[in-house]
Structure formats: structure tokens, C-alpha cells
Amino acid sequence: MLESTLKKTKEMKQRLLNINKIVRRRTEETLKEVRNISGSMAELAKEVIKQAKSMTKKLIPENRKDETLNLVC
């Protein structure tokens, strides 16, 4: 799961760099490209949030179990 998150972070950074390169041109076509990249970044962010929610659902019960065992983190 961590590798997947790191990979997505790297993808997000690369897309931001692409936006930076494209914005320098400032044409109608450029705006469309930026919107496309931004849209793909939004989709990637949604996927990451979905994975984070899934992980949270798995971890919360474990934390409650740990509390009953009086474990100190």
C-alpha cells in the first residue's frame, strides 16, 4: 500500500511539472491541456482518498482493540 502511495505521489509531482511547462505557452490549447492534466490529477486524488478511507476503516477497529489491551504507542 505504501509503495502505491509513493508511486501516486511521484505521478502527481510529474503532472504538476507538466502543468508548469504548459502554462508558459498560454494559448487556448494550453488551457485545454492544463484542464486535462488537472482533471487527471483530481481523479488520482479521488483514488488516493478512497484508498485512505479503506485503510482507515481497517485501522480504526485495530486501534480500539489495542485500547482494550492497554497498549501504549
Secondary structure as UniProt FT lines:
FT   HELIX           2..23
FT   TURN            24..25
FT   HELIX           28..68
FT   TURN            69..70
//
